[in-house]
Amino acid sequence: MNALWITLAMLVAGFVGWPVTALVFGLARTIDDRTIDGRTTDGRAMDGGTPDGRALGDGGAGSAAGDAAAEDPAADSTADVADPLQTAEPGEPADAVLSAAPATLPAAADNAADNAADNAADDAAVSNARILRGGAIIGVLERFAVCLAILAGQPVAIAYVVAIKGLGRFAELKATPVAAERFIIGTLTSMLWAAGVAALAKVLVLG
């Protein structure tokens, strides 16, 4: 009967720990995304702009006036909104033309920076999908070993599991810094789950 409970505990620790670890990974990714979004919003607010790229205070009024002038067919500044550099006089410095440009130029620069950041994030996501290959199978075996070590009354064997896993991933962790975060989160979640299941089975069932 004890063998049946031990087998059941190992199966729960090994295979049910898989979606639990994936859930923790998703939670960590959500927290990181919210932190990045918060920093972006705070950065725009410190620059004196709103999330939609318009300036606050007098700058916002100037932007509204510029939009109204652009919509007015009789306005002389309609061509300036399209391309201020084309309206420069032959002897007029370019700095003077740029200083008279509408407040929408910083917003366009912010949008370009945001697009570049999004592209970099997409590239990082693609590369992250290729790191720590075989992690799912290694995780199942790791949880089996941790659960069995606790049920056998030899928790010191967990240190050997950690050492083997760390040595096997050392080269990849050194070459890819982003992999270290995933390694730590996955290892701690996996081991805590397996240890909890094994301890619960040992206390409630095996006595």
Backbone hydrogen bonds in HBPLUS format (Angstrom, degrees):
<---DONOR---> <-ACCEPTOR-->    atom                        ^
c    i                          cat <-CA-CA->   ^        H-A-AA   ^      H-
h    n   atom  resd res      DA  || num        DHA   H-A  angle D-A-AA Bond
n    s   type  num  typ     dist DA aas  dist angle  dist       angle   num
A0004-LEU N   A0001-MET O   3.12 MM   3  5.20 122.5  2.47  94.8 108.9     1
A0005-TRP N   A0001-MET O   3.16 MM   4  6.57 157.8  2.21 150.3 155.4     2
A0006-ILE N   A0002-ASN O   2.87 MM   4  6.10 157.1  1.92 152.7 159.6     3
A0007-THR N   A0003-ALA O   2.96 MM   4  6.10 157.5  2.01 142.8 148.8     4
A0008-LEU N   A0004-LEU O   2.92 MM   4  6.15 159.0  1.96 147.4 153.5     5
A0009-ALA N   A0005-TRP O   2.87 MM   4  6.03 159.9  1.91 147.5 153.0     6
A0010-MET N   A0006-ILE O   2.99 MM   4  6.20 156.4  2.04 147.0 153.1     7
A0011-LEU N   A0007-THR O   2.98 MM   4  6.22 154.5  2.05 147.9 154.8     8
A0012-VAL N   A0008-LEU O   2.95 MM   4  6.18 161.6  1.98 151.9 156.8     9
A0013-ALA N   A0009-ALA O   2.88 MM   4  6.02 162.0  1.91 147.2 152.9    10
A0014-GLY N   A0010-MET O   2.82 MM   4  5.84 155.8  1.88 144.0 151.1    11
A0015-PHE N   A0011-LEU O   2.93 MM   4  5.82 167.9  1.94 149.4 152.4    12
A0016-VAL N   A0012-VAL O   3.14 MM   4  5.13 134.6  2.35 119.2 132.4    13
A0018-TRP N   A0015-PHE O   3.23 MM   3  5.42 151.6  2.32 100.6 108.6    14
A0021-THR N   A0017-GLY O   2.93 MM   4  6.02 159.6  1.97 146.3 150.6    15
A0022-ALA N   A0018-TRP O   3.06 MM   4  6.35 158.4  2.11 149.8 156.3    16
A0023-LEU N   A0019-PRO O   2.87 MM   4  6.01 148.1  1.97 142.0 150.2    17
A0024-VAL N   A0020-VAL O   3.06 MM   4  6.40 153.5  2.13 147.4 154.0    18
A0025-PHE N   A0021-THR O   2.96 MM   4  6.26 155.9  2.02 148.9 155.7    19
A0026-GLY N   A0022-ALA O   2.98 MM   4  6.24 157.9  2.02 146.6 152.1    20
A0027-LEU N   A0023-LEU O   2.94 MM   4  6.22 153.5  2.01 146.4 153.7    21
A0028-ALA N   A0024-VAL O   2.92 MM   4  6.15 161.1  1.96 151.6 156.3    22
A0029-ARG N   A0025-PHE O   2.95 MM   4  6.19 155.5  2.01 149.1 156.0    23
A0030-THR N   A0026-GLY O   2.95 MM   4  6.17 152.7  2.02 145.0 152.3    24
A0031-ILE N   A0027-LEU O   3.01 MM   4  6.27 159.0  2.05 150.5 155.6    25
A0032-ASP N   A0028-ALA O   3.03 MM   4  6.24 158.0  2.08 146.4 152.3    26
A0033-ASP N   A0029-ARG O   2.94 MM   4  6.16 157.3  1.99 147.8 153.8    27
A0034-ARG N   A0030-THR O   2.99 MM   4  6.22 160.7  2.03 150.3 155.1    28
A0035-THR N   A0031-ILE O   2.98 MM   4  6.17 152.5  2.05 145.3 153.1    29
A0036-ILE N   A0032-ASP O   2.96 MM   4  6.22 159.1  2.01 150.7 155.6    30
A0037-ASP N   A0033-ASP O   2.95 MM   4  6.17 161.8  1.98 150.5 155.5    31
A0038-GLY N   A0034-ARG O   2.90 MM   4  6.04 154.0  1.97 144.2 151.3    32
A0039-ARG N   A0035-THR O   3.00 MM   4  6.24 154.8  2.06 147.1 153.4    33
A0040-THR N   A0036-ILE O   3.01 MM   4  6.23 154.2  2.07 147.1 154.2    34
A0041-THR N   A0037-ASP O   2.99 MM   4  6.22 160.5  2.03 149.5 154.1    35
A0042-ASP N   A0038-GLY O   2.92 MM   4  6.09 161.3  1.96 147.7 153.3    36
A0043-GLY N   A0039-ARG O   2.89 MM   4  6.00 152.6  1.96 143.8 151.4    37
A0044-ARG N   A0040-THR O   3.10 MM   4  6.37 154.0  2.17 146.3 152.2    38
A0045-ALA N   A0041-THR O   3.00 MM   4  6.25 154.6  2.07 146.9 154.3    39
A0046-MET N   A0042-ASP O   2.93 MM   4  6.16 152.7  2.01 149.1 155.9    40
A0047-ASP N   A0043-GLY O   3.14 MM   4  6.34 139.8  2.31 137.7 147.9    41
A0049-GLY N   A0044-ARG O   3.04 MM   5  5.48 159.6  2.09 156.4 154.4    42
A0048-GLY N   A0045-ALA O   3.09 MM   3  5.23 157.2  2.14 103.5 110.0    43
A0056-LEU N   A0048-GLY O   3.01 MM   8  5.85 155.4  2.07 157.1 153.4    44
A0050-THR N   A0054-ARG O   2.84 MM   4  5.49 152.2  1.92 153.8 162.4    45
A0053-GLY N   A0050-THR O   2.80 MM   3  5.37 161.6  1.84 126.7 129.3    46
A0060-GLY N   A0057-GLY O   3.12 MM   3  5.47 125.6  2.43 104.2 116.4    47
A0061-ALA N   A0057-GLY O   3.32 MM   4  6.75 154.0  2.39 146.2 153.1    48
A0062-GLY N   A0058-ASP O   2.83 MM   4  6.10 155.3  1.89 149.2 156.6    49
A0063-SER N   A0059-GLY O   2.88 MM   4  6.13 148.9  1.98 144.0 152.4    50
A0064-ALA N   A0060-GLY O   2.97 MM   4  6.24 155.1  2.03 145.1 151.6    51
A0065-ALA N   A0061-ALA O   2.86 MM   4  6.12 156.4  1.92 148.7 155.5    52
A0066-GLY N   A0062-GLY O   2.84 MM   4  6.06 150.1  1.93 142.1 150.9    53
A0067-ASP N   A0063-SER O   2.91 MM   4  6.22 150.1  2.00 146.3 153.8    54
A0068-ALA N   A0064-ALA O   2.96 MM   4  6.25 157.9  2.01 148.0 153.9    55
A0069-ALA N   A0065-ALA O   2.87 MM   4  6.12 155.5  1.93 147.5 154.6    56
A0070-ALA N   A0066-GLY O   2.92 MM   4  6.12 145.8  2.04 140.5 150.1    57
A0071-GLU N   A0067-ASP O   3.05 MM   4  6.34 142.0  2.20 143.6 153.1    58
A0072-ASP N   A0068-ALA O   3.14 MM   4  6.34 127.1  2.43 139.0 152.4    59
A0072-ASP N   A0069-ALA O   3.25 MM   3  5.11 139.2  2.43  93.1 104.3    60
A0075-ALA N   A0072-ASP O   3.13 MM   3  5.34 162.9  2.16 110.2 115.6    61
A0081-VAL N   A0077-SER O   3.26 MM   4  6.55 145.1  2.39 147.2 153.8    62
A0083-ASP N   A0079-ALA O   3.28 MM   4  6.58 170.2  2.29 157.8 156.7    63
A0086-GLN N   A0083-ASP O   3.26 MM   3  5.81 146.7  2.38 112.3 120.0    64
A0087-THR N   A0084-PRO O   3.29 MM   3  5.62 152.2  2.37 106.7 114.1    65
A0088-ALA N   A0085-LEU O   3.44 MM   3  5.57 168.4  2.45 106.1 108.7    66
A0092-GLU N   A0089-GLU O   3.17 MM   3  5.04 162.2  2.20 105.3 110.8    67
A0098-LEU N   A0094-ALA O   2.95 MM   4  6.23 161.6  1.99 154.0 158.9    68
A0099-SER N   A0095-ASP O   2.92 MM   4  6.05 149.4  2.01 144.1 152.3    69
A0100-ALA N   A0097-VAL O   3.17 MM   3  5.26 134.7  2.39  96.8 108.9    70
A0101-ALA N   A0098-LEU O   3.17 MM   3  5.10 161.5  2.21 101.5 106.8    71
A0108-ALA N   A0104-THR O   2.95 MM   4  6.23 150.9  2.03 147.6 155.4    72
A0109-ALA N   A0105-LEU O   2.99 MM   4  6.29 152.4  2.07 149.0 156.7    73
A0110-ASP N   A0106-PRO O   2.86 MM   4  6.14 152.8  1.93 148.5 155.9    74
A0111-ASN N   A0107-ALA O   2.91 MM   4  6.18 155.9  1.97 148.3 154.7    75
A0112-ALA N   A0108-ALA O   2.99 MM   4  6.23 154.1  2.06 144.2 151.0    76
A0113-ALA N   A0109-ALA O   2.95 MM   4  6.21 153.4  2.03 145.0 152.5    77
A0114-ASP N   A0110-ASP O   2.84 MM   4  6.11 153.8  1.91 148.4 155.9    78
A0115-ASN N   A0111-ASN O   2.92 MM   4  6.16 156.0  1.97 147.3 153.5    79
A0116-ALA N   A0112-ALA O   3.00 MM   4  6.23 155.2  2.06 144.4 151.0    80
A0117-ALA N   A0113-ALA O   2.92 MM   4  6.18 151.7  2.00 144.7 152.8    81
A0118-ASP N   A0114-ASP O   2.86 MM   4  6.13 153.4  1.93 147.8 155.2    82
A0119-ASN N   A0115-ASN O   2.95 MM   4  6.20 157.1  2.00 147.6 153.5    83
A0120-ALA N   A0116-ALA O   2.97 MM   4  6.20 154.4  2.04 143.9 151.0    84
A0121-ALA N   A0117-ALA O   2.88 MM   4  6.13 150.7  1.97 144.2 152.5    85
A0122-ASP N   A0118-ASP O   2.90 MM   4  6.19 152.6  1.98 147.1 154.5    86
A0123-ASP N   A0119-ASN O   2.95 MM   4  6.23 157.3  2.00 147.7 153.6    87
A0124-ALA N   A0120-ALA O   2.89 MM   4  6.13 151.5  1.98 144.0 152.2    88
A0125-ALA N   A0121-ALA O   2.86 MM   4  6.12 148.7  1.96 144.3 153.0    89
A0126-VAL N   A0122-ASP O   3.01 MM   4  6.32 152.1  2.09 146.3 153.3    90
A0127-SER N   A0123-ASP O   3.00 MM   4  6.28 157.6  2.05 145.9 152.0    91
A0128-ASN N   A0124-ALA O   2.77 MM   4  5.94 147.3  1.87 145.5 155.2    92
A0129-ALA N   A0125-ALA O   3.18 MM   4  6.36 138.7  2.36 138.1 146.8    93
A0130-ARG N   A0127-SER O   3.08 MM   3  5.40 152.2  2.16 106.1 114.5    94
A0131-ILE N   A0128-ASN O   3.28 MM   3  5.30 155.5  2.34 100.6 107.6    95
A0135-GLY N   A0132-LEU O   3.25 MM   3  5.70 134.6  2.47 137.5 135.2    96
A0138-ILE N   A0134-GLY O   3.05 MM   4  6.20 167.1  2.06 156.6 160.8    97
A0139-GLY N   A0135-GLY O   2.82 MM   4  5.83 148.4  1.91 139.9 148.8    98
A0140-VAL N   A0136-ALA O   3.09 MM   4  6.41 153.7  2.16 145.8 151.8    99
A0141-LEU N   A0137-ILE O   3.07 MM   4  6.36 170.7  2.08 156.2 157.9   100
A0142-GLU N   A0138-ILE O   2.84 MM   4  5.96 151.6  1.92 145.3 154.3   101
A0143-ARG N   A0139-GLY O   2.94 MM   4  6.17 158.6  1.99 149.2 153.7   102
A0144-PHE N   A0140-VAL O   2.96 MM   4  6.25 155.0  2.02 149.9 157.3   103
A0145-ALA N   A0141-LEU O   2.99 MM   4  6.22 162.1  2.02 149.0 153.1   104
A0146-VAL N   A0142-GLU O   2.95 MM   4  6.21 161.8  1.98 152.0 156.9   105
A0147-CYS N   A0143-ARG O   2.94 MM   4  5.96 166.7  1.96 147.7 151.9   106
A0148-LEU N   A0144-PHE O   2.92 MM   4  6.04 164.1  1.94 151.0 156.0   107
A0149-ALA N   A0145-ALA O   2.91 MM   4  6.01 153.3  1.99 144.2 151.7   108
A0150-ILE N   A0146-VAL O   3.11 MM   4  6.34 157.6  2.16 149.7 154.3   109
A0151-LEU N   A0147-CYS O   2.97 MM   4  6.17 165.6  1.99 153.4 157.9   110
A0152-ALA N   A0148-LEU O   2.90 MM   4  5.93 144.0  2.03 142.5 151.9   111
A0154-GLN N   A0149-ALA O   2.80 MM   5  5.02 157.3  1.85 168.5 163.6   112
A0153-GLY N   A0150-ILE O   3.07 MM   3  5.05 156.0  2.13 101.3 108.7   113
A0157-ALA N   A0154-GLN O   3.06 MM   3  5.89 163.6  2.09 122.7 127.2   114
A0158-ILE N   A0155-PRO O   3.02 MM   3  5.66 162.2  2.05 116.3 121.8   115
A0159-ALA N   A0156-VAL O   3.11 MM   3  5.73 144.6  2.24 112.5 120.1   116
A0160-TYR N   A0157-ALA O   3.10 MM   3  5.26 125.9  2.41  98.0 111.1   117
A0161-VAL N   A0157-ALA O   3.23 MM   4  6.65 150.7  2.32 144.3 152.2   118
A0162-VAL N   A0158-ILE O   2.99 MM   4  6.32 160.7  2.02 154.0 158.2   119
A0163-ALA N   A0159-ALA O   2.95 MM   4  6.12 157.7  2.00 144.8 151.3   120
A0164-ILE N   A0160-TYR O   2.91 MM   4  6.08 164.5  1.94 150.6 154.2   121
A0165-LYS N   A0161-VAL O   3.01 MM   4  6.18 164.1  2.03 149.1 153.8   122
A0166-GLY N   A0162-VAL O   2.84 MM   4  5.96 161.6  1.88 150.4 156.0   123
A0167-LEU N   A0163-ALA O   2.96 MM   4  6.06 164.2  1.98 150.3 154.4   124
A0168-GLY N   A0164-ILE O   3.02 MM   4  6.11 155.3  2.08 143.4 150.5   125
A0169-ARG N   A0165-LYS O   3.10 MM   4  6.26 139.8  2.27 142.5 152.2   126
A0170-PHE N   A0166-GLY O   2.98 MM   4  5.78 110.0  2.49 139.0 154.7   127
A0170-PHE N   A0167-LEU O   3.41 MM   3  5.09 157.2  2.47  95.1 101.6   128
A0173-LEU N   A0169-ARG O   2.86 MM   4  5.98 161.8  1.89 163.6 169.6   129
A0174-LYS N   A0170-PHE O   2.94 MM   4  6.09 151.9  2.02 151.1 158.5   130
A0175-ALA N   A0171-ALA O   3.07 MM   4  6.23 151.1  2.16 142.8 150.2   131
A0176-THR N   A0172-GLU O   2.90 MM   4  5.89 145.8  2.02 145.7 154.3   132
A0179-ALA N   A0176-THR O   3.04 MM   3  5.52 145.6  2.16 111.8 121.5   133
A0180-ALA N   A0177-PRO O   3.08 MM   3  5.54 148.0  2.18 110.0 118.5   134
A0183-PHE N   A0179-ALA O   2.86 MM   4  6.02 152.9  1.94 149.0 157.5   135
A0184-ILE N   A0180-ALA O   2.96 MM   4  6.17 161.8  1.99 151.1 154.5   136
A0185-ILE N   A0181-GLU O   3.00 MM   4  6.19 174.1  2.00 156.4 158.3   137
A0186-GLY N   A0182-ARG O   2.90 MM   4  5.86 164.9  1.92 145.6 150.8   138
A0187-THR N   A0183-PHE O   2.92 MM   4  5.91 162.2  1.95 145.8 151.4   139
A0188-LEU N   A0184-ILE O   3.00 MM   4  6.03 172.0  2.00 152.5 155.2   140
A0189-THR N   A0185-ILE O   3.01 MM   4  6.03 165.0  2.04 149.2 154.1   141
A0190-SER N   A0186-GLY O   2.93 MM   4  5.90 162.3  1.96 145.5 151.2   142
A0191-MET N   A0187-THR O   2.93 MM   4  6.02 167.5  1.94 152.0 155.6   143
A0192-LEU N   A0188-LEU O   2.92 MM   4  5.93 162.8  1.95 148.8 154.2   144
A0193-TRP N   A0189-THR O   3.02 MM   4  6.08 158.5  2.07 146.1 151.9   145
A0194-ALA N   A0190-SER O   3.03 MM   4  6.22 169.8  2.04 150.1 153.1   146
A0195-ALA N   A0191-MET O   2.83 MM   4  5.90 162.1  1.86 149.8 155.5   147
A0196-GLY N   A0192-LEU O   2.90 MM   4  5.94 154.3  1.96 140.5 147.9   148
A0197-VAL N   A0193-TRP O   2.98 MM   4  6.22 163.4  2.01 154.6 158.4   149
A0198-ALA N   A0194-ALA O   2.99 MM   4  6.11 164.8  2.01 148.1 152.8   150
A0199-ALA N   A0195-ALA O   2.88 MM   4  5.95 161.7  1.91 147.5 153.0   151
A0200-LEU N   A0196-GLY O   2.95 MM   4  6.02 158.3  1.99 144.8 151.1   152
A0201-ALA N   A0197-VAL O   2.92 MM   4  6.12 161.3  1.96 149.2 154.4   153
A0202-LYS N   A0198-ALA O   2.89 MM   4  6.04 154.0  1.96 145.9 153.7   154
A0203-VAL N   A0199-ALA O   2.98 MM   4  6.10 152.4  2.05 146.3 152.8   155
A0204-LEU N   A0200-LEU O   2.95 MM   4  5.96 171.5  1.96 153.4 156.2   156
A0205-VAL N   A0201-ALA O   2.97 MM   4  5.30 150.4  2.06 130.4 139.6   157
A0206-LEU N   A0201-ALA O   3.08 MM   5  6.46 163.8  2.11 153.9 159.1   158
A0207-GLY N   A0202-LYS O   2.87 MM   5  5.76 105.4  2.43 134.7 152.0   159
